[in-house]
Structures are given as structure tokens and as C-alpha cells.
Amino acid sequence: MINDNISAISTSLAASGVAVIRVSGSSPLAVAEKIFKPSGKTAVKDFIPNMMYTGEILADGFNDFGLCVYFKAPKSFTGEDVVEFHCHGGLAITKGVLKATLANGARLAKNGEFTKRAFMNGKISLSGAEGLIDMINGESESQARAGYYLYREKLTAQISAMQDLLTETLSEIDADMDFPEEDLEVASRETATKNLHEVDRRINKLLASYQTGRTLKNGVRVGIVGKPNTGKSSLLNALLNYDKAIVSDTAGTTRDIVEGSIDIQGVRFYFSDTAGIRESDDGIEAIGVKLSKKVADESDLVVFVIDGISFSDEDRAIYNEIKDKNLIVVQNKSDLTDNKIDIAELSISAKQGEHLEELKGRMYDKTVGGGINLNGDLLCEERHYEALLRAKKHLGQAIDSVCDAGLDLLAIDVMDAWSALGEITGKTASEEIINDIFSRFCVGK
């Protein structure tokens, strides 16, 4: 018989003050009865939900003094009965408590199985689960906010409202087809026209937010390029506020890609300091130059570094190659020269840290843009974007034929749009999509 109690360490497996081992299923209290001895008079089987109880945890080969809490279904994260053991966060203790749960009626949870059970039990939507993993993996304020937007089911609420309008449309179409003698067709087509246009408007609004939302979630990739010895590595070090790249007066010192990241106004910016772009007979350096061009092609923003002392036709040639990209031209070494180069947008000194905040502001404006509400409704996931595009396609077909197509054909297009929207929340998502999403989670979540 397959045991449906699952157990895992829900906190990081590292030395810490406290660790949490979670058990979820039909009978986690039965597991707790075997390995937890309460300090008070209340027996484990009589634990009041949502209350902490102190006692001894009988681990694998030793005991620990900790806490136990019981969450009664359906008012738990998974929607099942859940028990948590809060023990001291030593590695041996944490593993020992986990082993005790596995020896007394639980099996080890799979990646994301707790959250998958929450989804299957209607406690969270599929997009909400995606928001949860985005929050866990988020490295910046904007990434955490984007994940929280999904996790708190704000997108699900919008999608469900659109599906409700389509359901109303389908109901009227079905009524007209079932009772043709009632002469309801004109009214049902009017309702369909109004509702389809409204859903299309809402989809367009979400689609328009995707580029910004994707930037907030994934961050901005910035390639720092230029010919050798213009101060690219010094600029990277200054932006990161520590020595990440080797700085040398010898041209060609940077032969590989050096990377680092910082937050600018809550958004993560990922920098790549590249080898100087020039023709080179040195095989290793030539590979670095090739990588530099690749980074420039793949970056959301290119920072082209020049300096007033060594500015030459070579700089202009590089500029002509990249001028059509999203570009900021930075003249470095302002502490050494007053020369002003015509293509430069901003003069800085990476060595002295002059005007770096202004440069950061320009990078933000060139990628995220001004006036963006990080708490607003923003589409962040490519999967959601593709589903909305499919829904829009079916809506377009329905709108084009709403006045003259047969009601049965109109209903097919409306239902296809409804199903495409349902892929976002999980109502119509395939098992393959569901399994892929939950495989991204850690075991304890």
C-alpha cells in the first residue's frame, strides 16, 4: 500500500537556529504520536490546530527539545492535515528528525510535492504556484514583487473574471441553440459582441505589460564593451563596489567574460565585462573578442566605454557597429582629461566614482523606463504570455464571425479562448505543464 504521508525538511539544510520538518497527508498526527512527547498533559491526538506545543522530539538515535504544531485540513498549506516539527537547526538534528518521520509512517516528498498537493486540493492556482517559486528564487525587490503578484492570485482573479464573461457568452449561446423557438439569437449575439470585446481589451492590457514585467522578473542584462584599456573592468568594479575584474594598464587583460550584478531602484541588473573589441592575432584573446560581440548582441543594454585620451577611429568603427542597439556611450577617465567626445552621452570617472549614480539612472530609464509601478498588474511569465496570445487569436476569430457565423461554430471559438485562459490558472493545463512547473521546486516546498 502506498503511504500518502509525505515528509521533508522545509528550511535550508544548513546550520541554523531553527529547522522545520513538515509532514502532510491523511494521518500526520499518527507520525507525531510516535516521535513527539508533549511536555504538558495534552496528548498528541488531542492537539488543538494552529497551537504550538513544547516537548521532546525522538529523533534517529537521540532526542531534541522542540515544538510541534498541527494544521487541520482544509485550513493548511496543502489542504491536508499537516504537522510541523520545529527543532534546533543543527545538520545532524535536522536529518535525524527527518529520518524519524520516514521510519514512522511517512515517505520522502518529491520536488514541489507539498505545493502540488496544494494545487490539486484547490488551495493555490498554477500561476500562484509559479509566483511562489519566483519569490523563493528572487534576487531583487522587483523579482519578489512579481512573484508575490502571482502568489496572491491577482493574475488568477483577472483571468477568472475574463473566463466568467466567456462563460456567460457560452450560456446565452447554448440557451439560444436549445430553445430556438424563444427567438433569443439577437440578444445572445449582442451579449457575445460586448463580452468578447471586453475580454479582448483586458487581454491587450496584460499583453502590453509583458515586456516590462519580464524585465522586472528576469532582470536586465548589460554588456560593457569597448576597445581594450578604456576602463571597462574599472567601471564594473565601481558599479559592483568591489574588485570583481582584474584591472591592468596592459591591453587585452580581460580575455573572458566577467560578470556581476546589483539592484538599481529594486530591479536586478546583470553586468558582463567583456574583452576589448579589436582585431587580434592572439588565439585566446580572439576568442574573448568573439564572446564580447556575442554579449553585445544578447544584452538588453550595451554600455560602450570610451576615453578622451585614446579615442580614435577604432572607437568610431565599434560605435557604428553597435549604434542601433539599446546603447549608452560613456566617456571614462574624466579625472585625467577635459576632452569631450561628440558621441558620448555621459562623462564619468570609474576610478574616482564620479557620476556613477547618474549612469545607473540612465541604465534604468533605458531599460525599465520611468513611471513604472512595481506594484502594478504586470505579466511576467512567458507561459502566460503565450496562453494569452492563443486566447486572443480565438477571440479574434469569434469577434470576426459573431454577427454571421453559426452559433455552434461561434461557441467553439469562445470555448477555445476560455481553455487557453485556463492554462494560466491550471484549470485546463496539461499534466506535462503541471509536472514541469512543480519540478522546479525544492523538496521541502
C-alpha positions as CSV (number, residue, x, y, z in Angstrom):
1,M,0.0,0.0,0.0
2,I,1.3,3.4,-0.9
3,N,1.7,5.7,2.1
4,D,0.3,9.1,1.4
5,N,2.0,10.9,4.3
6,I,5.0,12.9,2.8
7,S,7.8,14.5,4.8
8,A,10.7,16.8,4.1
9,I,12.9,19.5,5.6
10,S,11.2,22.8,4.8
11,T,14.0,25.0,5.8
12,S,17.5,25.3,4.4
13,L,19.7,22.3,5.1
14,A,22.4,24.3,6.8
15,A,23.4,25.1,10.4
16,S,20.8,27.5,11.8
17,G,18.9,28.4,15.0
18,V,15.7,26.5,14.0
19,A,14.8,23.9,11.4
20,V,11.3,22.8,10.3
21,I,10.3,19.3,9.2
22,R,6.9,19.1,7.6
23,V,4.6,16.1,7.3
24,S,1.4,16.3,5.2
25,G,-1.2,13.6,4.4
26,S,-4.1,11.8,5.8
27,S,-2.5,10.9,9.2
28,P,0.5,13.1,10.1
29,L,-0.7,13.1,13.7
30,A,-0.1,9.4,13.8
31,V,3.5,10.1,12.9
32,A,3.7,12.8,15.6
33,E,2.4,10.4,18.2
34,K,5.3,8.1,17.6
35,I,8.1,10.7,17.8
36,F,6.8,13.6,19.9
37,K,6.4,13.5,23.7
38,P,4.5,16.7,24.8
39,S,5.7,18.5,27.9
40,G,2.1,19.2,29.1
41,K,-0.9,17.0,29.7
42,T,-2.4,17.3,26.2
43,A,-1.9,14.1,24.1
44,V,-0.8,14.5,20.5
45,K,-4.1,13.1,19.3
46,D,-5.9,15.9,21.1
47,F,-3.7,18.8,19.8
48,I,-5.7,21.9,19.1
49,P,-5.0,23.1,15.5
50,N,-2.7,26.0,15.0
51,M,-1.2,25.9,18.5
52,M,2.4,25.3,19.3
53,Y,3.2,22.5,21.8
54,T,6.6,22.0,23.5
55,G,8.1,18.6,24.0
56,E,10.8,16.0,23.2
57,I,11.3,15.0,19.6
58,L,12.5,11.4,19.4
59,A,15.0,11.6,16.5
60,D,17.1,8.9,14.9
61,G,19.4,7.8,17.8
62,F,18.9,10.9,20.0
63,N,16.3,13.3,21.3
64,D,15.8,17.1,20.9
65,F,13.6,19.5,22.7
66,G,11.4,21.5,20.3
67,L,8.0,22.3,19.2
68,C,5.1,20.6,17.3
69,V,2.2,22.3,15.6
70,Y,-0.9,20.7,13.9
71,F,-2.8,22.2,11.0
72,K,-6.1,20.6,10.3
73,A,-7.4,20.1,6.8
74,P,-8.5,22.0,4.9
75,K,-7.0,25.0,6.7
76,S,-3.4,24.2,5.9
77,F,-1.0,25.0,3.1
78,T,-1.6,21.7,1.3
79,G,-5.3,21.4,2.1
80,E,-4.5,18.1,4.0
81,D,-3.7,17.5,7.7
82,V,-0.2,18.9,8.3
83,V,2.2,18.5,11.2
84,E,5.4,20.5,11.6
85,F,8.3,19.8,14.0
86,H,10.4,22.8,14.9
87,C,13.8,21.5,16.1
88,H,17.3,23.0,16.7
89,G,18.9,23.7,13.3
90,G,22.0,21.5,13.5
91,L,22.6,19.4,10.5
92,A,22.6,16.1,12.5
93,I,19.5,17.1,14.4
94,T,17.5,18.1,11.3
95,K,18.4,14.9,9.4
96,G,17.7,12.8,12.5
97,V,14.2,14.2,12.9
98,L,13.5,13.7,9.2
99,K,14.7,10.1,9.4
100,A,12.4,9.5,12.4
101,T,9.4,10.7,10.4
102,L,10.3,8.4,7.5
103,A,10.7,5.5,9.8
104,N,7.3,6.1,11.4
105,G,4.8,6.4,8.6
106,A,5.9,9.0,6.1
107,R,7.8,8.9,2.8
108,L,10.2,11.5,1.5
109,A,8.4,14.2,-0.5
110,K,9.3,14.8,-4.2
111,N,10.3,18.2,-5.5
112,G,7.4,20.6,-5.1
113,E,5.1,17.9,-3.9
114,F,3.7,20.0,-1.0
115,T,2.8,22.8,-3.3
116,K,1.5,20.4,-6.0
117,R,-0.9,18.9,-3.3
118,A,-2.0,22.4,-2.5
119,F,-2.8,22.9,-6.2
120,M,-4.6,19.6,-6.5
121,N,-6.7,20.5,-3.4
122,G,-7.6,23.9,-4.7
123,K,-5.5,25.9,-2.3
124,I,-3.5,27.6,-4.9
125,S,-3.7,28.1,-8.7
126,L,-1.0,27.0,-11.1
127,S,0.0,30.7,-11.7
128,G,0.1,31.2,-7.9
129,A,2.5,28.2,-7.6
130,E,4.7,29.8,-10.2
131,G,4.6,33.0,-8.2
132,L,5.7,31.1,-5.1
133,I,8.8,29.7,-6.8
134,D,9.6,33.1,-8.3
135,M,9.5,34.6,-4.8
136,I,11.8,31.8,-3.4
137,N,14.3,32.3,-6.3
138,G,14.0,36.1,-6.5
139,E,17.2,38.0,-6.0
140,S,15.8,41.5,-6.2
141,E,12.9,43.6,-4.9
142,S,11.2,43.6,-8.3
143,Q,11.5,39.8,-8.6
144,A,10.0,39.3,-5.2
145,R,7.1,41.7,-6.1
146,A,6.5,40.0,-9.4
147,G,6.3,36.6,-7.6
148,Y,4.0,38.0,-4.9
149,Y,1.6,39.4,-7.5
150,L,1.1,35.8,-8.8
151,Y,1.2,34.1,-5.4
152,R,-1.5,36.3,-4.1
153,E,-3.7,35.2,-7.1
154,K,-4.1,38.7,-8.6
155,L,-3.5,37.4,-12.1
156,T,-5.8,34.4,-11.4
157,A,-8.5,36.8,-10.4
158,Q,-8.2,38.7,-13.6
159,I,-8.2,35.5,-15.7
160,S,-11.2,34.1,-13.8
161,A,-13.1,37.3,-14.4
162,M,-12.4,37.0,-18.1
163,Q,-13.5,33.4,-18.1
164,D,-16.7,34.4,-16.4
165,L,-17.6,36.7,-19.2
166,L,-16.9,34.0,-21.7
167,T,-19.0,31.5,-19.7
168,E,-21.9,34.0,-19.7
169,T,-21.5,34.2,-23.5
170,L,-21.5,30.4,-23.9
171,S,-24.6,30.1,-21.6
172,E,-26.6,32.5,-23.8
173,I,-25.4,30.8,-27.0
174,D,-26.4,27.4,-25.6
175,A,-29.8,28.7,-24.5
176,D,-30.4,30.1,-28.0
177,M,-29.4,26.8,-29.6
178,D,-31.5,24.7,-27.1
179,F,-34.6,26.9,-27.4
180,P,-34.7,28.3,-30.9
181,E,-38.4,29.0,-30.6
182,E,-37.7,31.6,-28.0
183,D,-36.0,33.8,-30.6
184,L,-33.0,34.7,-28.4
185,E,-30.4,34.8,-31.1
186,V,-30.2,38.6,-31.5
187,A,-29.8,39.0,-27.7
188,S,-27.1,36.3,-27.5
189,R,-25.1,37.8,-30.3
190,E,-25.3,41.2,-28.7
191,T,-24.1,39.8,-25.4
192,A,-21.3,37.9,-27.2
193,T,-20.1,41.0,-29.1
194,K,-20.0,43.1,-25.9
195,N,-18.3,40.4,-23.8
196,L,-15.8,39.3,-26.4
197,H,-14.6,42.9,-27.0
198,E,-14.3,43.4,-23.2
199,V,-12.2,40.3,-22.8
200,D,-10.0,41.3,-25.8
201,R,-9.5,44.7,-24.2
202,R,-8.3,43.1,-20.9
203,I,-6.0,40.7,-22.7
204,N,-4.4,43.5,-24.7
205,K,-3.8,45.4,-21.4
206,L,-2.0,42.4,-19.9
207,L,0.0,41.7,-23.1
208,A,1.2,45.3,-23.2
209,S,2.7,44.9,-19.8
210,Y,4.7,41.8,-20.7
211,Q,7.9,43.5,-21.8
212,T,8.2,45.5,-18.5
213,G,7.0,42.6,-16.4
214,R,9.6,40.3,-18.0
215,T,12.3,42.8,-17.3
216,L,11.3,43.1,-13.7
217,K,11.2,39.3,-13.2
218,N,14.3,38.4,-15.2
219,G,16.4,41.5,-14.6
220,V,18.4,43.5,-17.2
221,R,21.4,42.1,-19.0
222,V,24.0,44.8,-19.6
223,G,27.1,44.3,-21.8
224,I,30.1,46.6,-21.1
225,V,32.0,46.8,-24.3
226,G,34.7,48.9,-25.9
227,K,38.2,48.7,-27.2
228,P,41.0,47.5,-24.8
229,N,42.1,49.6,-21.9
230,T,39.3,52.1,-21.8
231,G,38.4,51.2,-18.2
232,K,35.6,48.6,-18.7
233,S,36.8,46.5,-15.8
234,S,37.3,49.5,-13.6
235,L,33.7,50.5,-14.4
236,L,32.4,47.1,-13.5
237,N,34.3,47.1,-10.2
238,A,33.0,50.6,-9.4
239,L,29.4,49.6,-10.1
240,L,29.7,46.4,-8.0
241,N,31.6,48.3,-5.3
242,Y,34.3,45.6,-5.1
243,D,37.1,44.2,-7.2
244,K,35.5,41.6,-9.4
245,A,37.6,42.1,-12.6
246,I,41.4,42.4,-12.9
247,V,42.4,45.9,-13.7
248,S,45.7,46.4,-15.6
249,D,47.2,49.0,-18.0
250,T,48.1,46.2,-20.3
251,A,45.6,46.0,-23.2
252,G,43.8,42.6,-23.5
253,T,44.0,41.7,-19.8
254,T,40.3,40.7,-19.8
255,R,40.0,37.7,-22.1
256,D,36.9,36.1,-20.8
257,I,33.5,37.3,-19.7
258,V,33.5,38.7,-16.1
259,E,30.0,39.0,-14.6
260,G,28.4,40.7,-11.6
261,S,25.0,42.1,-10.5
262,I,23.4,44.9,-8.5
263,D,20.0,46.3,-7.8
264,I,19.0,49.6,-9.3
265,Q,15.7,51.0,-8.0
266,G,14.7,47.5,-7.0
267,V,15.5,45.9,-10.4
268,R,18.3,43.4,-10.8
269,F,21.0,44.4,-13.4
270,Y,23.4,41.7,-14.6
271,F,26.7,43.1,-16.0
272,S,29.1,41.4,-18.3
273,D,32.6,43.0,-18.6
274,T,33.9,41.8,-22.0
275,A,37.3,41.6,-23.7
276,G,38.2,44.7,-25.7
277,I,36.7,44.6,-29.2
278,R,39.6,44.7,-31.7
279,E,41.2,42.6,-34.3
280,S,43.7,40.2,-32.6
281,D,46.2,37.6,-33.7
282,D,46.3,36.1,-30.1
283,G,44.1,33.0,-30.3
284,I,42.9,33.2,-26.7
285,E,42.2,36.9,-26.9
286,A,40.5,36.5,-30.2
287,I,38.0,34.1,-28.5
288,G,37.4,36.8,-25.9
289,V,36.7,39.3,-28.6
290,K,34.2,37.0,-30.2
291,L,32.5,36.5,-26.9
292,S,32.3,40.2,-26.5
293,K,30.4,40.6,-29.7
294,K,28.1,37.8,-28.7
295,V,27.4,39.5,-25.3
296,A,26.6,42.8,-27.1
297,D,24.2,41.0,-29.4
298,E,22.4,39.3,-26.5
299,S,22.3,42.2,-23.9
300,D,19.2,44.3,-23.2
301,L,21.5,47.3,-22.9
302,V,25.1,48.0,-24.1
303,V,27.4,50.4,-22.3
304,F,30.0,51.4,-24.7
305,V,33.1,52.7,-22.8
306,I,35.5,55.2,-24.5
307,D,38.0,57.7,-23.1
308,G,39.1,61.1,-24.2
309,I,42.8,60.3,-24.2
310,S,42.9,57.3,-26.6
311,F,39.7,58.0,-28.6
312,S,40.3,57.0,-32.2
313,D,38.8,55.8,-35.5
314,E,38.7,52.4,-33.9
315,D,36.2,53.6,-31.3
316,R,34.0,55.1,-34.1
317,A,34.2,51.9,-36.0
318,I,32.9,50.0,-32.9
319,Y,30.3,52.6,-32.4
320,N,29.0,52.3,-35.9
321,E,28.7,48.5,-35.4
322,I,26.5,48.9,-32.2
323,K,24.8,52.3,-32.6
324,D,21.4,50.7,-33.4
325,K,21.4,48.7,-30.2
326,N,19.9,50.0,-26.9
327,L,23.1,51.9,-26.1
328,I,24.7,54.3,-23.6
329,V,28.0,55.8,-24.7
330,V,30.2,56.5,-21.6
331,Q,33.3,58.6,-21.7
332,N,35.6,57.3,-18.9
333,K,38.6,58.9,-17.2
334,S,37.2,62.3,-16.7
335,D,39.7,62.7,-13.9
336,L,42.5,62.7,-16.5
337,T,41.2,64.8,-19.3
338,D,38.7,67.6,-20.1
339,N,38.2,66.4,-23.7
340,K,34.6,66.0,-24.8
341,I,33.9,63.3,-27.3
342,D,30.8,64.0,-29.5
343,I,29.3,60.6,-29.3
344,A,29.5,60.4,-25.5
345,E,26.2,60.8,-23.5
346,L,27.9,60.9,-20.1
347,S,31.3,61.6,-18.8
348,I,32.4,59.6,-15.7
349,S,35.5,58.5,-13.8
350,A,35.2,54.9,-12.8
351,K,38.4,55.3,-10.7
352,Q,37.0,58.2,-8.7
353,G,33.4,57.1,-8.8
354,E,32.2,60.3,-10.4
355,H,28.7,60.3,-12.0
356,L,28.0,56.6,-11.4
357,E,24.6,57.3,-9.9
358,E,23.7,59.3,-13.0
359,L,24.8,56.3,-15.1
360,K,22.7,53.9,-13.1
361,G,19.7,56.2,-13.5
362,R,20.2,56.3,-17.3
363,M,20.5,52.5,-17.4
364,Y,17.2,52.2,-15.5
365,D,15.4,54.6,-17.8
366,K,16.8,52.9,-20.9
367,T,15.5,49.5,-19.9
368,V,12.7,49.6,-17.3
369,G,11.6,53.2,-18.1
370,G,10.3,55.9,-15.9
371,G,6.9,56.0,-14.1
372,I,6.7,52.2,-13.8
373,N,4.6,51.0,-10.9
374,L,6.4,47.9,-9.5
375,N,3.2,47.0,-7.6
376,G,1.0,47.2,-10.7
377,D,-0.5,44.5,-12.8
378,L,2.3,43.2,-14.9
379,L,2.6,40.0,-17.0
380,C,5.9,38.3,-16.2
381,E,5.8,34.7,-17.3
382,E,6.4,33.6,-20.9
383,R,4.0,30.7,-20.5
384,H,1.2,33.1,-19.5
385,Y,2.1,35.4,-22.4
386,E,1.8,32.6,-24.9
387,A,-1.5,31.4,-23.5
388,L,-2.9,34.9,-23.7
389,L,-1.8,35.2,-27.4
390,R,-3.7,31.9,-28.1
391,A,-6.8,33.2,-26.3
392,K,-6.6,36.5,-28.3
393,K,-6.3,34.5,-31.5
394,H,-9.5,32.6,-30.8
395,L,-11.3,35.7,-29.6
396,G,-10.4,37.5,-32.8
397,Q,-11.9,34.6,-34.8
398,A,-15.0,34.8,-32.7
399,I,-15.3,38.6,-33.0
400,D,-14.9,38.4,-36.8
401,S,-17.7,35.9,-37.1
402,V,-20.0,36.9,-34.2
403,C,-22.6,38.5,-36.5
404,D,-23.0,35.9,-39.2
405,A,-21.4,32.6,-38.2
406,G,-23.4,29.6,-36.9
407,L,-23.9,29.7,-33.2
408,D,-22.2,26.3,-32.9
409,L,-19.1,27.5,-34.6
410,L,-19.0,30.7,-32.6
411,A,-19.3,28.6,-29.4
412,I,-16.2,26.6,-30.4
413,D,-14.0,29.7,-30.8
414,V,-15.3,31.1,-27.5
415,M,-14.6,27.8,-25.7
416,D,-11.1,27.6,-27.2
417,A,-10.4,31.1,-25.8
418,W,-11.8,30.0,-22.4
419,S,-9.5,26.9,-22.4
420,A,-6.4,29.0,-23.4
421,L,-7.0,31.3,-20.4
422,G,-7.5,28.2,-18.2
423,E,-3.9,27.1,-19.0
424,I,-2.7,30.0,-16.9
425,T,-4.6,29.2,-13.8
426,G,-4.3,25.4,-14.3
427,K,-7.9,24.6,-15.0
428,T,-7.0,23.3,-18.4
429,A,-3.2,22.9,-18.2
430,S,-1.8,19.6,-19.3
431,E,-0.2,17.1,-16.9
432,E,3.1,17.8,-18.6
433,I,3.0,21.5,-17.9
434,I,1.9,20.9,-14.3
435,N,4.7,18.4,-13.7
436,D,7.3,20.7,-15.3
437,I,6.3,23.6,-13.0
438,F,6.5,21.7,-9.8
439,S,9.7,20.0,-10.7
440,R,11.4,23.5,-10.3
441,F,10.6,23.5,-6.6
442,C,12.9,22.3,-3.9
443,V,12.0,19.1,-2.0
444,G,10.7,20.9,1.1
445,K,8.3,23.1,-0.8
